[in-house]
Amino acid sequence: MGGGEAETVVYLCELSKPNPKVLKFEAWSGQDTRGQVVAFLRPYRNRLIQVRVDADGIGHNFGLHLQDQGYRVEFVHVGLPVESQPGRNDPSLRFFNLKAQFYQHIADLLERDAIEGLRDETTIGQLADILYELDPHGRIKIESKDSARKRGVLSPDRAEALMLALGKPRPVYEYISVYDRRRQRSEREKSEIAAHPYFGFRLVGDDDGYDEQPRSLRQQLKMI
């Protein structure tokens, strides 16, 4: 955002399954592009779930302006560390920060040709120019803008807008009724019983493979 080489970029995307889809895209240059962005978003106001904004630098104030206009804004700080999720695939052990994690998600989508409607050649070119390195801990780290500028690469504003729009998948919430929950628990308990080493034997300790015929309640009481 701002003047010079920088652009203000908006990607309007549908995060549908299985593939996300680019619905519309626009980019502007100039010192103050707030009016253009609000006009771009206005026709989709009632359909937007949220607007993700790069909260680092001047993007924070831009997000505040969109909030004042009544939009639900998510302030994204891509420079923050990745949240640790203990387990074999803990992302905090793989990625230096959120930017690296989000860009990796974009790379995975592109590898599967899973982004529908991505046709802007400048965006595609900027994505192709992004380099990464491994930090001392072996985590993926995206090349800094200063380093990219030294090798003649301009600010990848369009690539970063797409990264913000698609790089952080929207959480999926599932509804399970009380009836379904009870049914799942019942099925789980049945499977646990079936897995018991004595399942199928009529009497405790009768493990010789020959099951006795069921006795009536009166017969069972006589045995006691």
N, C-alpha and C positions, 0 to 999 in steps of 0.2 A: 504494500500500500504506500501511496505517496508519489512524488514526482520522480523525474529521472528515468532510470531503466525499469523501475518497479511497476508492477501492475496490481490492480485490485481484481481478483478473480472469484467468480462464483460458479460452482458446479451444483446443479440441481439433480439429485439422484434418488432413485427408488431402490431401497435396500431389500429387494424381494429375493425370495429363494427360488431356485438355487443360485441364480446369478444376479448381481446388482446391475442396475441399468442407469445410464446417463440420459436424463430427460432433456436437459437444456444446459447451455454453457454460455458465459459471457465474460469479457475482460475489458477493463478500462484503465486508462492512464490519466494522471492528473493529481493535483494536490489534495482535492477533496472530492471523493467519489461516493459519499454517503447517499446523496439523492438518487444517483443512478442505481445503486444496489437496492434501495428501498423500492424504487419503481419496478425493478426486475422481480422482486419477491412478491409484490402486492397481489398479482393474480393467483398466487398459490398460497396465500396467507392461511386459509382455513384447512389446507391439506398438509401443511408443514408440521412435522413432529417436533423438529428442533433445527436450529441453525448453529452449526459448529464454527467457531471463530478461533483463529490463532491468537491466543491470549498474551503472547510475549510481545513486548514492544508496543507500537501504536495500535496493534490489533485489539488490545484491551478496551481502549476508548471507543473503537468502532463497534465492539460488541455491546458496550453500554448504550450507545446510540440506538442500536437495534432493539435492545430491551425497552428503551423509552418508547419505541414505536409499537410495542406490544408483542414482539416475537420472543419465543422461548429460545434462549441462547445458551449453548454449552461452551464454556471457555476451556479450551484445550491447551495445556502446556506441554508441548511435545519434548521439551528439554528435561522433563522430570524423569527420575528413574522408573523402571518398570516394576510394578507391584509383584512381590514374591508370591509364588504359588508352589509350596513344597510338593515335591514329587519328581518323577523322572524327567518331565518336560517343563521344569520351572523356567518361565521366560526371562526372569531376572538374571539367570546365568547365561543366557544367550544374547540378550540385547543390552546395549549400553544405556539406552533411554527409549522413551515412547516413540520418538521419530523413527528409530531403527526398526522397532516392532511394527509400526504402521506401514512403513515402506516395504517391509518383508511381506506383509499381507497383500499389498498391491502387487508385488512381484509374483506371489503365488497365484493370484487371480489372473494375471497376464499370461503366466505359463500355461494355465488351463484354458486360455482364451475365454474367460468367464465374465468379462466386463462388456455388457451390451451398450452400444451407442457411443463408444469412445472413438471419435473421428478427427479430433483436432490434432493436426500434425505437429504443432508447436509443443503441445502437452506431451505427445508421444516422444518427441525428440528430447525434451527435458528429462523425461523418465529414463531414457537410454543413456543420458550423460551423467547420471548420478552414480558416484562411486562410493565404496565403503572400505573400511579397514577393520582390523581386529585390535582391540585394546589389549593391555598387558594381561587381562584376565580371559582373553579369548572371546570377548563379546563383540557382536557386530556394532560398528559405529559409522554413521553416515558422514561423509566428507563435509567439512565446514564450508560455509559460503565463501569465506575469505580464501580458503585453499582452492576452491573451484574457480574463483575469480582470477587467481594467479595463473591458471592454465587457460584463461580466456572464456570461461563459462559464465554467462549472466545469471542473475537470480532466477531460480526455477519456480516462479510464482504459480504457474499453472499446474505444475506437477505437485506442488505442496497443497494447492487447493483440492486436487483430487485425492491426495493422501489424507487430508482432513475429512473429506466427505466419505471415503470408503475404507480408510485404513483402520478405523476402529469400529468393528461390527456392532450393530445395535443388539443389546441383550435380548434373548428370546425367553418369554415367560410362558409356561405351560399351565393350563388349568386342569386339575384332576379333582373330580367330584368325590364326596365322602364315600359314595357307593363303590366307585372304582378303586379308591384307596383300600377299602375293606376287602374287595375282591383280590387285589394284588397281594395283600397281607395273607389272606387265606391260601392263595396259590403258593406263596412262599413257604408258609408253614407246612402245607402238604408235601412240597418238594423236600423240605428238611426231614419230615417224618419218613418219607420214602427212602431217604439216604441213610437212615439209621441202620446199623448193622443187624439189628434184631427185627427189622420190619418184615412182616409176613409170617412170623412164627406165632403160634397160638398161645404158648406159655413161655414165660420168662425162663431162659436157660435151655429151651428146646432148640438146640442148634445142630441137631443131627440130620436136618434136611427133610425130616418126615413130620409134616404138620398134623396135629391132632384135629379132629372134627370139633366144631364149636359146641360147647356145652351150654345147657340151659342155665338160667340163674339159679334154680334149685340145686342142680348138680354141682355148680361152682360153690354154693354155700356149704354143701355136704363135704366138699374137699377141704374147706377151711375148718 
